[in-house]
Amino acid sequence: MNAATLNKMYTMRLMGMYREFKISLESGKTENLTADEFIAHLVEAEWDDRQNRSIDQKIRHARFRYKANLEDIYYHSDRNIDKNQLMRFADCSFIDKAESILITGSTGIGKSYIASALGHQACARGYRVVYHNVPKLFSRLKMSKADGSYIKEVARIERQQLLILDDFGLQPLDGPSRTALMELVEDRHGKSALIITSQVPVSKWYDIIGEQTIADAILDRIVHNAHRLELKGESLRKKRAAAVETIK
């Protein structure tokens, strides 16, 4: 009977129940539980399994640059990171409020890692997230215009509750990139959250975007009410490289 039950669970893809029932049979755990307690135990196992699979799927679809965690961030005072502020972001209320977070600082300082950590946290809480490197995204959108898939690409991004734009401002925007950024920002304004990382201070983003009218429209939507993280200190990559050399 137990073998048949396990087979049916597997066939119905009740993998959480299947694994827990199998383990319980092998360990004799069923003897210590009443029928209703055991049923509740199996249901809880299935619930946890589905939740974990859903989170894993969201993380895969987001395509983060790093596998990152807020608890692993280096919160030294010389980095100008307010741990309390980041922990407030961890409840993801900024997503519910459709707010922006702007993370700036020199190369190697950890901007992308923090953005990815916030993205992972959002996935763990059930939000739809997508990560994009800005130069690669704009190149991809240009190609999508050529093959007719542009509207589909933009619509896919629009469906995400949190959009992470990494490495903004590495080079000035040309006309098509400027238009694409305007469309992305306009689609999200007041509806969905946005995280942008950049080596360039926010005060110089006008120059990066170019064409003052469009720059005004874009920045008006993402800057004025945004949360800001202005990271300081030495490059963490250089510190790690120096530490490796010291060990050698």
C-alpha positions as CSV (number, residue, x, y, z in Angstrom):
1,M,0.0,0.0,0.0
2,N,2.8,2.4,0.9
3,A,4.6,1.7,-2.3
4,A,1.5,2.4,-4.3
5,T,0.9,5.6,-2.4
6,L,4.4,6.8,-3.1
7,N,4.0,6.0,-6.7
8,K,0.8,8.0,-6.9
9,M,2.4,11.0,-5.1
10,Y,5.3,10.8,-7.6
11,T,3.0,10.6,-10.6
12,M,1.0,13.6,-9.4
13,R,4.3,15.5,-8.8
14,L,3.6,15.9,-5.1
15,M,7.4,15.9,-4.6
16,G,7.4,17.4,-1.2
17,M,4.9,14.9,0.1
18,Y,6.7,12.1,-1.7
19,R,10.1,12.8,-0.2
20,E,8.7,13.4,3.3
21,F,6.5,10.3,3.3
22,K,9.4,8.2,2.1
23,I,11.8,9.5,4.7
24,S,9.1,9.1,7.4
25,L,8.6,5.4,6.4
26,E,12.3,4.7,6.5
27,S,12.8,6.4,9.8
28,G,9.7,5.1,11.5
29,K,8.5,8.7,12.1
30,T,4.9,7.8,11.3
31,E,4.6,5.8,14.6
32,N,4.9,9.0,16.7
33,L,2.2,11.0,15.0
34,T,-1.6,10.8,14.9
35,A,-3.2,10.6,11.5
36,D,-4.2,14.3,11.4
37,E,-0.7,15.3,12.6
38,F,0.9,13.2,9.9
39,I,-1.4,14.6,7.2
40,A,-0.6,18.1,8.3
41,H,3.1,17.2,8.3
42,L,2.9,16.0,4.7
43,V,0.9,19.0,3.5
44,E,3.5,21.3,5.2
45,A,6.3,19.5,3.4
46,E,4.5,19.9,0.0
47,W,3.8,23.6,0.7
48,D,7.5,24.3,1.5
49,D,8.7,22.4,-1.5
50,R,6.4,24.4,-3.9
51,Q,7.4,27.7,-2.3
52,N,11.1,26.8,-2.6
53,R,10.6,25.8,-6.3
54,S,8.8,29.0,-7.0
55,I,11.6,31.0,-5.5
56,D,14.2,29.1,-7.4
57,Q,12.3,29.6,-10.6
58,K,12.0,33.4,-10.0
59,I,15.8,33.6,-9.3
60,R,16.5,31.7,-12.6
61,H,14.3,34.0,-14.6
62,A,15.8,37.1,-13.0
63,R,19.3,36.2,-14.3
64,F,21.2,38.0,-11.5
65,R,24.9,38.9,-11.9
66,Y,25.7,37.5,-8.5
67,K,24.3,34.9,-6.1
68,A,24.0,37.5,-3.3
69,N,22.6,37.8,0.2
70,L,22.0,40.9,2.3
71,E,23.5,39.2,5.3
72,D,26.8,38.7,3.4
73,I,27.2,42.4,2.6
74,Y,30.4,44.0,4.1
75,Y,28.9,46.7,6.3
76,H,32.1,48.6,7.3
77,S,31.7,52.2,8.2
78,D,34.1,53.5,5.5
79,R,31.7,52.1,2.8
80,N,29.0,54.6,3.8
81,I,26.4,51.8,4.0
82,D,23.5,52.2,6.4
83,K,22.7,48.6,7.5
84,N,19.4,49.7,9.0
85,Q,18.4,51.3,5.6
86,L,19.2,48.1,3.8
87,M,17.3,46.0,6.3
88,R,14.3,48.3,5.8
89,F,14.6,47.5,2.0
90,A,14.5,43.8,2.9
91,D,10.8,43.9,3.6
92,C,10.3,45.0,0.0
93,S,7.8,47.7,0.8
94,F,9.7,49.9,-1.7
95,I,8.4,47.5,-4.4
96,D,4.8,47.8,-3.1
97,K,5.2,51.6,-3.3
98,A,6.8,51.5,-6.8
99,E,9.9,53.3,-5.5
100,S,13.4,53.6,-7.0
101,I,16.7,52.9,-5.4
102,L,19.8,54.5,-6.9
103,I,23.2,52.9,-6.0
104,T,26.3,54.9,-7.0
105,G,30.0,54.5,-6.3
106,S,33.3,53.7,-7.9
107,T,34.1,50.5,-9.7
108,G,34.5,47.4,-7.6
109,I,32.8,48.9,-4.6
110,G,29.9,46.4,-4.5
111,K,27.0,48.2,-6.2
112,S,26.0,45.2,-8.3
113,Y,26.2,42.8,-5.4
114,I,23.9,45.0,-3.2
115,A,21.4,45.3,-6.1
116,S,21.5,41.5,-6.7
117,A,21.1,40.9,-2.9
118,L,18.0,43.1,-2.9
119,G,16.7,41.2,-6.0
120,H,17.2,37.8,-4.4
121,Q,15.4,39.1,-1.3
122,A,12.5,40.2,-3.5
123,C,12.4,36.8,-5.2
124,A,12.3,35.1,-1.8
125,R,9.2,37.2,-0.9
126,G,7.5,36.2,-4.1
127,Y,8.1,39.2,-6.4
128,R,8.9,39.0,-10.1
129,V,12.3,40.4,-10.7
130,V,14.6,40.9,-13.7
131,Y,18.2,42.0,-13.8
132,H,19.8,43.7,-16.8
133,N,23.3,45.1,-17.6
134,V,22.4,48.4,-19.2
135,P,24.8,48.3,-22.2
136,K,23.8,44.7,-23.0
137,L,20.1,45.5,-22.6
138,F,20.2,48.4,-25.0
139,S,22.1,46.4,-27.6
140,R,19.5,43.7,-27.2
141,L,16.6,46.1,-27.6
142,K,18.2,47.6,-30.8
143,M,18.4,44.1,-32.2
144,S,14.8,43.3,-31.2
145,K,13.7,46.4,-33.2
146,A,15.4,44.9,-36.3
147,D,13.7,41.5,-35.9
148,G,10.3,42.8,-34.8
149,S,10.4,41.5,-31.2
150,Y,10.9,44.9,-29.5
151,I,7.3,45.2,-28.2
152,K,7.5,41.7,-26.8
153,E,10.8,42.4,-25.0
154,V,9.6,45.6,-23.5
155,A,6.3,44.0,-22.4
156,R,8.3,41.2,-20.7
157,I,10.3,43.7,-18.7
158,E,7.2,45.7,-17.9
159,R,5.5,42.7,-16.3
160,Q,8.3,42.4,-13.7
161,Q,7.6,44.0,-10.3
162,L,11.3,45.0,-9.8
163,L,13.6,46.0,-12.6
164,I,17.4,46.2,-11.9
165,L,19.5,48.2,-14.3
166,D,23.1,47.6,-13.6
167,D,26.1,49.7,-14.8
168,F,24.1,52.6,-16.1
169,G,26.2,55.4,-17.5
170,L,29.3,53.5,-18.7
171,Q,28.9,55.5,-22.0
172,P,26.6,58.3,-23.2
173,L,23.3,57.2,-24.6
174,D,22.6,57.4,-28.3
175,G,19.1,58.2,-29.7
176,P,17.7,54.6,-29.7
177,S,19.0,53.9,-26.2
178,R,17.6,57.2,-24.9
179,T,14.2,56.4,-26.3
180,A,14.3,52.9,-24.9
181,L,15.2,54.2,-21.4
182,M,12.3,56.7,-21.6
183,E,9.9,53.9,-22.5
184,L,11.1,51.7,-19.7
185,V,10.9,54.4,-17.1
186,E,7.5,55.7,-18.3
187,D,6.1,52.2,-18.2
188,R,7.2,51.7,-14.6
189,H,6.5,55.2,-13.2
190,G,4.1,54.9,-10.2
191,K,3.5,51.2,-11.0
192,S,6.7,49.2,-10.5
193,A,10.0,49.4,-8.6
194,L,13.4,50.2,-10.1
195,I,17.0,49.8,-8.9
196,I,19.8,51.5,-10.9
197,T,23.5,51.1,-10.2
198,S,26.1,53.5,-11.7
199,Q,29.7,54.6,-11.4
200,V,28.6,58.0,-12.3
201,P,27.2,60.4,-9.7
202,V,23.5,61.1,-10.1
203,S,24.3,64.8,-10.7
204,K,26.0,63.9,-14.0
205,W,23.2,61.6,-15.3
206,Y,21.9,64.5,-17.4
207,D,25.1,64.4,-19.5
208,I,24.9,60.7,-19.8
209,I,21.3,60.7,-21.1
210,G,21.7,63.8,-23.3
211,E,19.0,65.8,-25.0
212,Q,17.8,67.9,-22.1
213,T,14.0,67.5,-22.6
214,I,14.2,63.7,-22.5
215,A,16.7,63.8,-19.7
216,D,14.4,66.0,-17.6
217,A,11.5,63.7,-18.2
218,I,13.5,60.5,-17.3
219,L,15.2,61.9,-14.2
220,D,12.0,63.6,-12.9
221,R,10.4,60.1,-12.8
222,I,13.3,58.2,-11.1
223,V,15.5,60.6,-9.1
224,H,13.5,63.1,-7.0
225,N,11.7,60.6,-4.7
226,A,14.3,57.8,-4.9
227,H,16.3,56.2,-2.1
228,R,20.0,56.7,-2.6
229,L,23.0,54.7,-1.6
230,E,26.3,56.5,-2.3
231,L,29.0,53.9,-1.7
232,K,32.5,55.0,-0.8
233,G,35.9,53.4,0.1
234,E,38.4,51.3,-1.8
235,S,37.5,48.7,-4.4
236,L,36.6,45.4,-2.8
237,R,38.0,43.6,-5.8
238,K,41.4,45.2,-5.2
239,K,41.3,44.4,-1.5
240,R,40.5,40.7,-2.2
241,A,43.3,40.6,-4.9
242,A,45.8,42.1,-2.4
243,A,44.7,39.6,0.3
244,V,45.3,36.7,-2.1
245,E,48.8,38.0,-3.0
246,T,49.6,38.3,0.7
247,I,48.6,34.7,1.3
248,K,50.8,33.6,-1.7
